[in-house]
Amino acid sequence: MPVGTCPDCEAEVHVDLDADKGDTVTCDECGTQLEVVGLDPVELDIAEEDLDDEDDLDDEDEY
């Protein structure tokens, strides 16, 4: 099974053999949603969904 690195916590993240670019996986260590952005080698980036969630939390802190 291919392995990538979580850009948030640096943990190894296993990616299915049939994964395609744009698929999302979850880091088992920190729970961050990651997007597969490269396949050979496996490259992961924080998914847009997860970035939006963090922005929402920041907005709540302003009130």
PDBQT receptor file of N, H, CA, C and O in Angstrom, charges set to zero:
ATOM      1  N   MET A   1       0.849  -1.178   0.000  1.00  0.00    +0.000 N 
ATOM      2  CA  MET A   1       0.000   0.000   0.000  1.00  0.00    +0.000 C 
ATOM      3  C   MET A   1       0.898   1.247   0.000  1.00  0.00    +0.000 C 
ATOM      4  O   MET A   1       1.800   1.356   0.831  1.00  0.00    +0.000 OA
ATOM      5  N   PRO A   2       0.658   2.176  -0.918  1.00  0.00    +0.000 N 
ATOM      6  CA  PRO A   2       1.474   3.397  -0.975  1.00  0.00    +0.000 C 
ATOM      7  C   PRO A   2       1.311   4.239   0.292  1.00  0.00    +0.000 C 
ATOM      8  O   PRO A   2       0.268   4.213   0.946  1.00  0.00    +0.000 OA
ATOM      9  N   VAL A   3       2.359   4.977   0.617  1.00  0.00    +0.000 N 
ATOM     10  H   VAL A   3       3.206   4.997   0.085  1.00  0.00    +0.000 HD
ATOM     11  CA  VAL A   3       2.361   5.790   1.829  1.00  0.00    +0.000 C 
ATOM     12  C   VAL A   3       2.757   7.220   1.480  1.00  0.00    +0.000 C 
ATOM     13  O   VAL A   3       3.704   7.451   0.729  1.00  0.00    +0.000 OA
ATOM     14  N   GLY A   4       2.019   8.171   2.036  1.00  0.00    +0.000 N 
ATOM     15  H   GLY A   4       1.249   7.983   2.646  1.00  0.00    +0.000 HD
ATOM     16  CA  GLY A   4       2.362   9.585   1.924  1.00  0.00    +0.000 C 
ATOM     17  C   GLY A   4       2.596  10.137   3.316  1.00  0.00    +0.000 C 
ATOM     18  O   GLY A   4       2.458   9.419   4.307  1.00  0.00    +0.000 OA
ATOM     19  N   THR A   5       2.947  11.405   3.392  1.00  0.00    +0.000 N 
ATOM     20  H   THR A   5       3.059  11.988   2.587  1.00  0.00    +0.000 HD
ATOM     21  CA  THR A   5       3.201  12.049   4.675  1.00  0.00    +0.000 C 
ATOM     22  C   THR A   5       2.176  13.149   4.904  1.00  0.00    +0.000 C 
ATOM     23  O   THR A   5       1.920  13.968   4.021  1.00  0.00    +0.000 OA
ATOM     24  N   CYS A   6       1.592  13.161   6.097  1.00  0.00    +0.000 N 
ATOM     25  H   CYS A   6       1.800  12.496   6.815  1.00  0.00    +0.000 HD
ATOM     26  CA  CYS A   6       0.633  14.199   6.457  1.00  0.00    +0.000 C 
ATOM     27  C   CYS A   6       1.370  15.534   6.570  1.00  0.00    +0.000 C 
ATOM     28  O   CYS A   6       2.338  15.640   7.323  1.00  0.00    +0.000 OA
ATOM     29  N   PRO A   7       0.924  16.557   5.829  1.00  0.00    +0.000 N 
ATOM     30  CA  PRO A   7       1.594  17.856   5.909  1.00  0.00    +0.000 C 
ATOM     31  C   PRO A   7       1.317  18.578   7.221  1.00  0.00    +0.000 C 
ATOM     32  O   PRO A   7       1.978  19.569   7.533  1.00  0.00    +0.000 OA
ATOM     33  N   ASP A   8       0.349  18.095   7.990  1.00  0.00    +0.000 N 
ATOM     34  H   ASP A   8      -0.187  17.290   7.737  1.00  0.00    +0.000 HD
ATOM     35  CA  ASP A   8      -0.012  18.744   9.246  1.00  0.00    +0.000 C 
ATOM     36  C   ASP A   8       0.802  18.210  10.421  1.00  0.00    +0.000 C 
ATOM     37  O   ASP A   8       1.310  18.984  11.232  1.00  0.00    +0.000 OA
ATOM     38  N   CYS A   9       0.926  16.858  10.512  1.00  0.00    +0.000 N 
ATOM     39  H   CYS A   9       0.512  16.229   9.854  1.00  0.00    +0.000 HD
ATOM     40  CA  CYS A   9       1.603  16.268  11.675  1.00  0.00    +0.000 C 
ATOM     41  C   CYS A   9       2.800  15.392  11.313  1.00  0.00    +0.000 C 
ATOM     42  O   CYS A   9       3.463  14.856  12.201  1.00  0.00    +0.000 OA
ATOM     43  N   GLU A  10       3.087  15.241  10.007  1.00  0.00    +0.000 N 
ATOM     44  H   GLU A  10       2.549  15.676   9.285  1.00  0.00    +0.000 HD
ATOM     45  CA  GLU A  10       4.234  14.463   9.515  1.00  0.00    +0.000 C 
ATOM     46  C   GLU A  10       4.089  12.945   9.689  1.00  0.00    +0.000 C 
ATOM     47  O   GLU A  10       5.062  12.216   9.498  1.00  0.00    +0.000 OA
ATOM     48  N   ALA A  11       2.898  12.457  10.047  1.00  0.00    +0.000 N 
ATOM     49  H   ALA A  11       2.108  13.050  10.202  1.00  0.00    +0.000 HD
ATOM     50  CA  ALA A  11       2.679  11.016  10.191  1.00  0.00    +0.000 C 
ATOM     51  C   ALA A  11       2.575  10.362   8.815  1.00  0.00    +0.000 C 
ATOM     52  O   ALA A  11       2.231  11.016   7.831  1.00  0.00    +0.000 OA
ATOM     53  N   GLU A  12       2.877   9.065   8.758  1.00  0.00    +0.000 N 
ATOM     54  H   GLU A  12       3.157   8.534   9.557  1.00  0.00    +0.000 HD
ATOM     55  CA  GLU A  12       2.690   8.308   7.522  1.00  0.00    +0.000 C 
ATOM     56  C   GLU A  12       1.200   8.048   7.325  1.00  0.00    +0.000 C 
ATOM     57  O   GLU A  12       0.494   7.674   8.262  1.00  0.00    +0.000 OA
ATOM     58  N   VAL A  13       0.734   8.249   6.100  1.00  0.00    +0.000 N 
ATOM     59  H   VAL A  13       1.307   8.553   5.339  1.00  0.00    +0.000 HD
ATOM     60  CA  VAL A  13      -0.671   8.032   5.761  1.00  0.00    +0.000 C 
ATOM     61  C   VAL A  13      -0.725   7.028   4.621  1.00  0.00    +0.000 C 
ATOM     62  O   VAL A  13      -0.145   7.251   3.558  1.00  0.00    +0.000 OA
ATOM     63  N   HIS A  14      -1.424   5.920   4.846  1.00  0.00    +0.000 N 
ATOM     64  H   HIS A  14      -1.895   5.739   5.709  1.00  0.00    +0.000 HD
ATOM     65  CA  HIS A  14      -1.559   4.884   3.826  1.00  0.00    +0.000 C 
ATOM     66  C   HIS A  14      -2.671   5.265   2.851  1.00  0.00    +0.000 C 
ATOM     67  O   HIS A  14      -3.749   5.703   3.251  1.00  0.00    +0.000 OA
ATOM     68  N   VAL A  15      -2.383   5.088   1.568  1.00  0.00    +0.000 N 
ATOM     69  H   VAL A  15      -1.507   4.731   1.243  1.00  0.00    +0.000 HD
ATOM     70  CA  VAL A  15      -3.314   5.439   0.496  1.00  0.00    +0.000 C 
ATOM     71  C   VAL A  15      -3.629   4.168  -0.286  1.00  0.00    +0.000 C 
ATOM     72  O   VAL A  15      -2.729   3.387  -0.595  1.00  0.00    +0.000 OA
ATOM     73  N   ASP A  16      -4.903   3.960  -0.606  1.00  0.00    +0.000 N 
ATOM     74  H   ASP A  16      -5.634   4.594  -0.355  1.00  0.00    +0.000 HD
ATOM     75  CA  ASP A  16      -5.305   2.777  -1.367  1.00  0.00    +0.000 C 
ATOM     76  C   ASP A  16      -4.586   2.713  -2.708  1.00  0.00    +0.000 C 
ATOM     77  O   ASP A  16      -4.260   3.739  -3.305  1.00  0.00    +0.000 OA
ATOM     78  N   LEU A  17      -4.346   1.490  -3.168  1.00  0.00    +0.000 N 
ATOM     79  H   LEU A  17      -4.610   0.656  -2.682  1.00  0.00    +0.000 HD
ATOM     80  CA  LEU A  17      -3.688   1.286  -4.462  1.00  0.00    +0.000 C 
ATOM     81  C   LEU A  17      -4.477   1.891  -5.615  1.00  0.00    +0.000 C 
ATOM     82  O   LEU A  17      -3.893   2.328  -6.607  1.00  0.00    +0.000 OA
ATOM     83  N   ASP A  18      -5.808   1.917  -5.488  1.00  0.00    +0.000 N 
ATOM     84  H   ASP A  18      -6.281   1.562  -4.683  1.00  0.00    +0.000 HD
ATOM     85  CA  ASP A  18      -6.640   2.437  -6.575  1.00  0.00    +0.000 C 
ATOM     86  C   ASP A  18      -6.988   3.919  -6.399  1.00  0.00    +0.000 C 
ATOM     87  O   ASP A  18      -7.900   4.421  -7.056  1.00  0.00    +0.000 OA
ATOM     88  N   ALA A  19      -6.275   4.615  -5.525  1.00  0.00    +0.000 N 
ATOM     89  H   ALA A  19      -5.534   4.208  -4.991  1.00  0.00    +0.000 HD
ATOM     90  CA  ALA A  19      -6.531   6.044  -5.302  1.00  0.00    +0.000 C 
ATOM     91  C   ALA A  19      -6.168   6.851  -6.544  1.00  0.00    +0.000 C 
ATOM     92  O   ALA A  19      -5.236   6.513  -7.274  1.00  0.00    +0.000 OA
ATOM     93  N   ASP A  20      -6.912   7.909  -6.764  1.00  0.00    +0.000 N 
ATOM     94  H   ASP A  20      -7.669   8.183  -6.172  1.00  0.00    +0.000 HD
ATOM     95  CA  ASP A  20      -6.659   8.826  -7.872  1.00  0.00    +0.000 C 
ATOM     96  C   ASP A  20      -6.395  10.220  -7.316  1.00  0.00    +0.000 C 
ATOM     97  O   ASP A  20      -6.738  10.517  -6.172  1.00  0.00    +0.000 OA
ATOM     98  N   LYS A  21      -5.785  11.069  -8.131  1.00  0.00    +0.000 N 
ATOM     99  H   LYS A  21      -5.506  10.828  -9.060  1.00  0.00    +0.000 HD
ATOM    100  CA  LYS A  21      -5.619  12.466  -7.728  1.00  0.00    +0.000 C 
ATOM    101  C   LYS A  21      -6.996  13.051  -7.439  1.00  0.00    +0.000 C 
ATOM    102  O   LYS A  21      -7.952  12.807  -8.175  1.00  0.00    +0.000 OA
ATOM    103  N   GLY A  22      -7.087  13.819  -6.371  1.00  0.00    +0.000 N 
ATOM    104  H   GLY A  22      -6.310  14.018  -5.773  1.00  0.00    +0.000 HD
ATOM    105  CA  GLY A  22      -8.352  14.434  -5.986  1.00  0.00    +0.000 C 
ATOM    106  C   GLY A  22      -9.101  13.654  -4.924  1.00  0.00    +0.000 C 
ATOM    107  O   GLY A  22     -10.005  14.190  -4.284  1.00  0.00    +0.000 OA
ATOM    108  N   ASP A  23      -8.734  12.382  -4.725  1.00  0.00    +0.000 N 
ATOM    109  H   ASP A  23      -7.999  11.946  -5.245  1.00  0.00    +0.000 HD
ATOM    110  CA  ASP A  23      -9.354  11.591  -3.665  1.00  0.00    +0.000 C 
ATOM    111  C   ASP A  23      -8.945  12.158  -2.313  1.00  0.00    +0.000 C 
ATOM    112  O   ASP A  23      -7.906  12.808  -2.197  1.00  0.00    +0.000 OA
ATOM    113  N   THR A  24      -9.761  11.913  -1.292  1.00  0.00    +0.000 N 
ATOM    114  H   THR A  24     -10.605  11.385  -1.386  1.00  0.00    +0.000 HD
ATOM    115  CA  THR A  24      -9.417  12.358   0.049  1.00  0.00    +0.000 C 
ATOM    116  C   THR A  24      -9.192  11.164   0.959  1.00  0.00    +0.000 C 
ATOM    117  O   THR A  24      -9.832  10.121   0.822  1.00  0.00    +0.000 OA
ATOM    118  N   VAL A  25      -8.269  11.344   1.886  1.00  0.00    +0.000 N 
ATOM    119  H   VAL A  25      -7.750  12.191   1.997  1.00  0.00    +0.000 HD
ATOM    120  CA  VAL A  25      -7.972  10.354   2.914  1.00  0.00    +0.000 C 
ATOM    121  C   VAL A  25      -7.885  11.103   4.234  1.00  0.00    +0.000 C 
ATOM    122  O   VAL A  25      -7.739  12.326   4.253  1.00  0.00    +0.000 OA
ATOM    123  N   THR A  26      -7.975  10.368   5.336  1.00  0.00    +0.000 N 
ATOM    124  H   THR A  26      -8.094   9.376   5.320  1.00  0.00    +0.000 HD
ATOM    125  CA  THR A  26      -7.888  10.971   6.659  1.00  0.00    +0.000 C 
ATOM    126  C   THR A  26      -6.634  10.487   7.350  1.00  0.00    +0.000 C 
ATOM    127  O   THR A  26      -6.337   9.292   7.344  1.00  0.00    +0.000 OA
ATOM    128  N   CYS A  27      -5.900  11.404   7.942  1.00  0.00    +0.000 N 
ATOM    129  H   CYS A  27      -6.141  12.374   7.946  1.00  0.00    +0.000 HD
ATOM    130  CA  CYS A  27      -4.722  11.044   8.723  1.00  0.00    +0.000 C 
ATOM    131  C   CYS A  27      -5.192  10.403  10.021  1.00  0.00    +0.000 C 
ATOM    132  O   CYS A  27      -5.955  11.011  10.772  1.00  0.00    +0.000 OA
ATOM    133  N   ASP A  28      -4.743   9.180  10.293  1.00  0.00    +0.000 N 
ATOM    134  H   ASP A  28      -4.123   8.686   9.683  1.00  0.00    +0.000 HD
ATOM    135  CA  ASP A  28      -5.134   8.479  11.510  1.00  0.00    +0.000 C 
ATOM    136  C   ASP A  28      -4.569   9.137  12.763  1.00  0.00    +0.000 C 
ATOM    137  O   ASP A  28      -5.142   8.996  13.844  1.00  0.00    +0.000 OA
ATOM    138  N   GLU A  29      -3.468   9.844  12.636  1.00  0.00    +0.000 N 
ATOM    139  H   GLU A  29      -3.003   9.958  11.759  1.00  0.00    +0.000 HD
ATOM    140  CA  GLU A  29      -2.822  10.458  13.799  1.00  0.00    +0.000 C 
ATOM    141  C   GLU A  29      -3.525  11.738  14.250  1.00  0.00    +0.000 C 
ATOM    142  O   GLU A  29      -3.795  11.910  15.439  1.00  0.00    +0.000 OA
ATOM    143  N   CYS A  30      -3.825  12.641  13.305  1.00  0.00    +0.000 N 
ATOM    144  H   CYS A  30      -3.606  12.501  12.339  1.00  0.00    +0.000 HD
ATOM    145  CA  CYS A  30      -4.373  13.950  13.699  1.00  0.00    +0.000 C 
ATOM    146  C   CYS A  30      -5.800  14.195  13.208  1.00  0.00    +0.000 C 
ATOM    147  O   CYS A  30      -6.435  15.166  13.619  1.00  0.00    +0.000 OA
ATOM    148  N   GLY A  31      -6.315  13.318  12.326  1.00  0.00    +0.000 N 
ATOM    149  H   GLY A  31      -5.800  12.529  11.991  1.00  0.00    +0.000 HD
ATOM    150  CA  GLY A  31      -7.688  13.452  11.852  1.00  0.00    +0.000 C 
ATOM    151  C   GLY A  31      -7.885  14.444  10.719  1.00  0.00    +0.000 C 
ATOM    152  O   GLY A  31      -9.021  14.699  10.318  1.00  0.00    +0.000 OA
ATOM    153  N   THR A  32      -6.803  15.009  10.194  1.00  0.00    +0.000 N 
ATOM    154  H   THR A  32      -5.880  14.802  10.520  1.00  0.00    +0.000 HD
ATOM    155  CA  THR A  32      -6.900  15.981   9.113  1.00  0.00    +0.000 C 
ATOM    156  C   THR A  32      -7.327  15.307   7.815  1.00  0.00    +0.000 C 
ATOM    157  O   THR A  32      -6.813  14.246   7.463  1.00  0.00    +0.000 OA
ATOM    158  N   GLN A  33      -8.272  15.927   7.103  1.00  0.00    +0.000 N 
ATOM    159  H   GLN A  33      -8.690  16.789   7.389  1.00  0.00    +0.000 HD
ATOM    160  CA  GLN A  33      -8.679  15.453   5.785  1.00  0.00    +0.000 C 
ATOM    161  C   GLN A  33      -7.623  15.887   4.784  1.00  0.00    +0.000 C 
ATOM    162  O   GLN A  33      -7.274  17.065   4.707  1.00  0.00    +0.000 OA
ATOM    163  N   LEU A  34      -7.117  14.928   4.017  1.00  0.00    +0.000 N 
ATOM    164  H   LEU A  34      -7.401  13.971   4.080  1.00  0.00    +0.000 HD
ATOM    165  CA  LEU A  34      -6.044  15.196   3.069  1.00  0.00    +0.000 C 
ATOM    166  C   LEU A  34      -6.482  14.854   1.654  1.00  0.00    +0.000 C 
ATOM    167  O   LEU A  34      -7.241  13.909   1.443  1.00  0.00    +0.000 OA
ATOM    168  N   GLU A  35      -6.007  15.618   0.696  1.00  0.00    +0.000 N 
ATOM    169  H   GLU A  35      -5.391  16.386   0.868  1.00  0.00    +0.000 HD
ATOM    170  CA  GLU A  35      -6.282  15.368  -0.716  1.00  0.00    +0.000 C 
ATOM    171  C   GLU A  35      -5.046  14.775  -1.366  1.00  0.00    +0.000 C 
ATOM    172  O   GLU A  35      -3.930  15.244  -1.142  1.00  0.00    +0.000 OA
ATOM    173  N   VAL A  36      -5.249  13.737  -2.176  1.00  0.00    +0.000 N 
ATOM    174  H   VAL A  36      -6.156  13.356  -2.358  1.00  0.00    +0.000 HD
ATOM    175  CA  VAL A  36      -4.152  13.143  -2.940  1.00  0.00    +0.000 C 
ATOM    176  C   VAL A  36      -3.858  14.086  -4.106  1.00  0.00    +0.000 C 
ATOM    177  O   VAL A  36      -4.702  14.282  -4.981  1.00  0.00    +0.000 OA
ATOM    178  N   VAL A  37      -2.648  14.674  -4.115  1.00  0.00    +0.000 N 
ATOM    179  H   VAL A  37      -1.962  14.515  -3.405  1.00  0.00    +0.000 HD
ATOM    180  CA  VAL A  37      -2.281  15.609  -5.183  1.00  0.00    +0.000 C 
ATOM    181  C   VAL A  37      -1.200  15.041  -6.096  1.00  0.00    +0.000 C 
ATOM    182  O   VAL A  37      -0.899  15.629  -7.135  1.00  0.00    +0.000 OA
ATOM    183  N   GLY A  38      -0.617  13.912  -5.726  1.00  0.00    +0.000 N 
ATOM    184  H   GLY A  38      -0.861  13.433  -4.882  1.00  0.00    +0.000 HD
ATOM    185  CA  GLY A  38       0.382  13.241  -6.545  1.00  0.00    +0.000 C 
ATOM    186  C   GLY A  38       0.367  11.757  -6.245  1.00  0.00    +0.000 C 
ATOM    187  O   GLY A  38       0.045  11.349  -5.129  1.00  0.00    +0.000 OA
ATOM    188  N   LEU A  39       0.717  10.940  -7.240  1.00  0.00    +0.000 N 
ATOM    189  H   LEU A  39       0.978  11.271  -8.146  1.00  0.00    +0.000 HD
ATOM    190  CA  LEU A  39       0.643   9.490  -7.061  1.00  0.00    +0.000 C 
ATOM    191  C   LEU A  39       1.995   8.786  -7.114  1.00  0.00    +0.000 C 
ATOM    192  O   LEU A  39       2.129   7.705  -6.541  1.00  0.00    +0.000 OA
ATOM    193  N   ASP A  40       2.982   9.341  -7.764  1.00  0.00    +0.000 N 
ATOM    194  H   ASP A  40       2.873  10.219  -8.230  1.00  0.00    +0.000 HD
ATOM    195  CA  ASP A  40       4.265   8.646  -7.901  1.00  0.00    +0.000 C 
ATOM    196  C   ASP A  40       5.414   9.639  -7.791  1.00  0.00    +0.000 C 
ATOM    197  O   ASP A  40       5.928  10.104  -8.808  1.00  0.00    +0.000 OA
ATOM    198  N   PRO A  41       5.822   9.968  -6.574  1.00  0.00    +0.000 N 
ATOM    199  CA  PRO A  41       5.419   9.390  -5.283  1.00  0.00    +0.000 C 
ATOM    200  C   PRO A  41       4.104   9.996  -4.783  1.00  0.00    +0.000 C 
ATOM    201  O   PRO A  41       3.625  11.001  -5.308  1.00  0.00    +0.000 OA
ATOM    202  N   VAL A  42       3.533   9.357  -3.754  1.00  0.00    +0.000 N 
ATOM    203  H   VAL A  42       3.922   8.540  -3.327  1.00  0.00    +0.000 HD
ATOM    204  CA  VAL A  42       2.297   9.853  -3.157  1.00  0.00    +0.000 C 
ATOM    205  C   VAL A  42       2.569  11.207  -2.507  1.00  0.00    +0.000 C 
ATOM    206  O   VAL A  42       3.482  11.348  -1.693  1.00  0.00    +0.000 OA
ATOM    207  N   GLU A  43       1.767  12.193  -2.878  1.00  0.00    +0.000 N 
ATOM    208  H   GLU A  43       1.026  12.078  -3.540  1.00  0.00    +0.000 HD
ATOM    209  CA  GLU A  43       1.854  13.525  -2.276  1.00  0.00    +0.000 C 
ATOM    210  C   GLU A  43       0.478  13.899  -1.749  1.00  0.00    +0.000 C 
ATOM    211  O   GLU A  43      -0.531  13.730  -2.434  1.00  0.00    +0.000 OA
ATOM    212  N   LEU A  44       0.449  14.406  -0.529  1.00  0.00    +0.000 N 
ATOM    213  H   LEU A  44       1.269  14.543   0.028  1.00  0.00    +0.000 HD
ATOM    214  CA  LEU A  44      -0.802  14.774   0.115  1.00  0.00    +0.000 C 
ATOM    215  C   LEU A  44      -0.777  16.245   0.495  1.00  0.00    +0.000 C 
ATOM    216  O   LEU A  44       0.273  16.797   0.825  1.00  0.00    +0.000 OA
ATOM    217  N   ASP A  45      -1.955  16.878   0.446  1.00  0.00    +0.000 N 
ATOM    218  H   ASP A  45      -2.807  16.430   0.178  1.00  0.00    +0.000 HD
ATOM    219  CA  ASP A  45      -2.097  18.261   0.882  1.00  0.00    +0.000 C 
ATOM    220  C   ASP A  45      -3.385  18.349   1.691  1.00  0.00    +0.000 C 
ATOM    221  O   ASP A  45      -4.275  17.512   1.540  1.00  0.00    +0.000 OA
ATOM    222  N   ILE A  46      -3.487  19.350   2.540  1.00  0.00    +0.000 N 
ATOM    223  H   ILE A  46      -2.765  20.031   2.663  1.00  0.00    +0.000 HD
ATOM    224  CA  ILE A  46      -4.696  19.510   3.340  1.00  0.00    +0.000 C 
ATOM    225  C   ILE A  46      -5.861  19.809   2.401  1.00  0.00    +0.000 C 
ATOM    226  O   ILE A  46      -5.778  20.699   1.554  1.00  0.00    +0.000 OA
ATOM    227  N   ALA A  47      -6.955  19.050   2.563  1.00  0.00    +0.000 N 
ATOM    228  H   ALA A  47      -7.023  18.327   3.250  1.00  0.00    +0.000 HD
ATOM    229  CA  ALA A  47      -8.120  19.187   1.684  1.00  0.00    +0.000 C 
ATOM    230  C   ALA A  47      -8.796  20.534   1.904  1.00  0.00    +0.000 C 
ATOM    231  O   ALA A  47      -8.778  21.071   3.012  1.00  0.00    +0.000 OA
ATOM    232  N   GLU A  48      -9.387  21.073   0.855  1.00  0.00    +0.000 N 
ATOM    233  H   GLU A  48      -9.401  20.637  -0.045  1.00  0.00    +0.000 HD
ATOM    234  CA  GLU A  48     -10.081  22.359   0.930  1.00  0.00    +0.000 C 
ATOM    235  C   GLU A  48     -11.156  22.350   2.009  1.00  0.00    +0.000 C 
ATOM    236  O   GLU A  48     -11.331  23.346   2.711  1.00  0.00    +0.000 OA
ATOM    237  N   GLU A  49     -11.891  21.222   2.154  1.00  0.00    +0.000 N 
ATOM    238  H   GLU A  49     -11.749  20.413   1.583  1.00  0.00    +0.000 HD
ATOM    239  CA  GLU A  49     -12.925  21.107   3.184  1.00  0.00    +0.000 C 
ATOM    240  C   GLU A  49     -12.350  21.408   4.553  1.00  0.00    +0.000 C 
ATOM    241  O   GLU A  49     -12.937  22.166   5.325  1.00  0.00    +0.000 OA
ATOM    242  N   ASP A  50     -11.200  20.815   4.858  1.00  0.00    +0.000 N 
ATOM    243  H   ASP A  50     -10.723  20.200   4.231  1.00  0.00    +0.000 HD
ATOM    244  CA  ASP A  50     -10.592  20.980   6.164  1.00  0.00    +0.000 C 
ATOM    245  C   ASP A  50     -10.115  22.417   6.353  1.00  0.00    +0.000 C 
ATOM    246  O   ASP A  50     -10.200  22.952   7.459  1.00  0.00    +0.000 OA
ATOM    247  N   LEU A  51      -9.618  23.046   5.302  1.00  0.00    +0.000 N 
ATOM    248  H   LEU A  51      -9.548  22.612   4.404  1.00  0.00    +0.000 HD
ATOM    249  CA  LEU A  51      -9.204  24.443   5.396  1.00  0.00    +0.000 C 
ATOM    250  C   LEU A  51     -10.407  25.329   5.680  1.00  0.00    +0.000 C 
ATOM    251  O   LEU A  51     -10.298  26.274   6.462  1.00  0.00    +0.000 OA
ATOM    252  N   ASP A  52     -11.550  25.050   5.064  1.00  0.00    +0.000 N 
ATOM    253  H   ASP A  52     -11.639  24.283   4.429  1.00  0.00    +0.000 HD
ATOM    254  CA  ASP A  52     -12.764  25.821   5.311  1.00  0.00    +0.000 C 
ATOM    255  C   ASP A  52     -13.210  25.681   6.755  1.00  0.00    +0.000 C 
ATOM    256  O   ASP A  52     -13.638  26.664   7.361  1.00  0.00    +0.000 OA
ATOM    257  N   ASP A  53     -13.121  24.480   7.325  1.00  0.00    +0.000 N 
ATOM    258  H   ASP A  53     -12.773  23.682   6.833  1.00  0.00    +0.000 HD
ATOM    259  CA  ASP A  53     -13.495  24.258   8.716  1.00  0.00    +0.000 C 
ATOM    260  C   ASP A  53     -12.636  25.095   9.646  1.00  0.00    +0.000 C 
ATOM    261  O   ASP A  53     -13.149  25.668  10.606  1.00  0.00    +0.000 OA
ATOM    262  N   GLU A  54     -11.334  25.176   9.380  1.00  0.00    +0.000 N 
ATOM    263  H   GLU A  54     -10.917  24.710   8.600  1.00  0.00    +0.000 HD
ATOM    264  CA  GLU A  54     -10.442  25.971  10.212  1.00  0.00    +0.000 C 
ATOM    265  C   GLU A  54     -10.793  27.443  10.105  1.00  0.00    +0.000 C 
ATOM    266  O   GLU A  54     -10.731  28.160  11.104  1.00  0.00    +0.000 OA
ATOM    267  N   ASP A  55     -11.162  27.915   8.918  1.00  0.00    +0.000 N 
ATOM    268  H   ASP A  55     -11.213  27.333   8.106  1.00  0.00    +0.000 HD
ATOM    269  CA  ASP A  55     -11.566  29.307   8.748  1.00  0.00    +0.000 C 
ATOM    270  C   ASP A  55     -12.823  29.600   9.551  1.00  0.00    +0.000 C 
ATOM    271  O   ASP A  55     -12.943  30.671  10.147  1.00  0.00    +0.000 OA
ATOM    272  N   ASP A  56     -13.765  28.656   9.573  1.00  0.00    +0.000 N 
ATOM    273  H   ASP A  56     -13.668  27.786   9.089  1.00  0.00    +0.000 HD
ATOM    274  CA  ASP A  56     -14.992  28.838  10.335  1.00  0.00    +0.000 C 
ATOM    275  C   ASP A  56     -14.689  28.996  11.814  1.00  0.00    +0.000 C 
ATOM    276  O   ASP A  56     -15.304  29.827  12.484  1.00  0.00    +0.000 OA
ATOM    277  N   LEU A  57     -13.755  28.214  12.335  1.00  0.00    +0.000 N 
ATOM    278  H   LEU A  57     -13.256  27.540  11.791  1.00  0.00    +0.000 HD
ATOM    279  CA  LEU A  57     -13.393  28.314  13.741  1.00  0.00    +0.000 C 
ATOM    280  C   LEU A  57     -12.788  29.678  14.038  1.00  0.00    +0.000 C 
ATOM    281  O   LEU A  57     -13.071  30.265  15.082  1.00  0.00    +0.000 OA
ATOM    282  N   ASP A  58     -11.968  30.185  13.141  1.00  0.00    +0.000 N 
ATOM    283  H   ASP A  58     -11.739  29.709  12.293  1.00  0.00    +0.000 HD
ATOM    284  CA  ASP A  58     -11.371  31.500  13.340  1.00  0.00    +0.000 C 
ATOM    285  C   ASP A  58     -12.451  32.578  13.381  1.00  0.00    +0.000 C 
ATOM    286  O   ASP A  58     -12.360  33.512  14.178  1.00  0.00    +0.000 OA
ATOM    287  N   ASP A  59     -13.470  32.460  12.534  1.00  0.00    +0.000 N 
ATOM    288  H   ASP A  59     -13.544  31.701  11.887  1.00  0.00    +0.000 HD
ATOM    289  CA  ASP A  59     -14.545  33.444  12.510  1.00  0.00    +0.000 C 
ATOM    290  C   ASP A  59     -15.300  33.458  13.830  1.00  0.00    +0.000 C 
ATOM    291  O   ASP A  59     -15.687  34.525  14.305  1.00  0.00    +0.000 OA
ATOM    292  N   GLU A  60     -15.518  32.280  14.437  1.00  0.00    +0.000 N 
ATOM    293  H   GLU A  60     -15.204  31.413  14.051  1.00  0.00    +0.000 HD
ATOM    294  CA  GLU A  60     -16.236  32.199  15.698  1.00  0.00    +0.000 C 
ATOM    295  C   GLU A  60     -15.465  32.887  16.811  1.00  0.00    +0.000 C 
ATOM    296  O   GLU A  60     -16.072  33.449  17.723  1.00  0.00    +0.000 OA
ATOM    297  N   ASP A  61     -14.145  32.854  16.755  1.00  0.00    +0.000 N 
ATOM    298  H   ASP A  61     -13.653  32.397  16.014  1.00  0.00    +0.000 HD
ATOM    299  CA  ASP A  61     -13.328  33.464  17.793  1.00  0.00    +0.000 C 
ATOM    300  C   ASP A  61     -13.455  34.982  17.793  1.00  0.00    +0.000 C 
ATOM    301  O   ASP A  61     -13.179  35.621  18.808  1.00  0.00    +0.000 OA
ATOM    302  N   GLU A  62     -13.867  35.568  16.678  1.00  0.00    +0.000 N 
ATOM    303  H   GLU A  62     -14.092  35.050  15.853  1.00  0.00    +0.000 HD
ATOM    304  CA  GLU A  62     -13.938  37.015  16.567  1.00  0.00    +0.000 C 
ATOM    305  C   GLU A  62     -15.160  37.595  17.256  1.00  0.00    +0.000 C 
ATOM    306  O   GLU A  62     -15.201  38.800  17.502  1.00  0.00    +0.000 OA
ATOM    307  N   TYR A  63     -16.150  36.783  17.572  1.00  0.00    +0.000 N 
ATOM    308  H   TYR A  63     -16.117  35.804  17.372  1.00  0.00    +0.000 HD
ATOM    309  CA  TYR A  63     -17.386  37.301  18.162  1.00  0.00    +0.000 C 
ATOM    310  C   TYR A  63     -17.283  37.465  19.643  1.00  0.00    +0.000 C 
ATOM    311  O   TYR A  63     -18.242  37.892  20.285  1.00  0.00    +0.000 OA
TER     312      TYR A  63
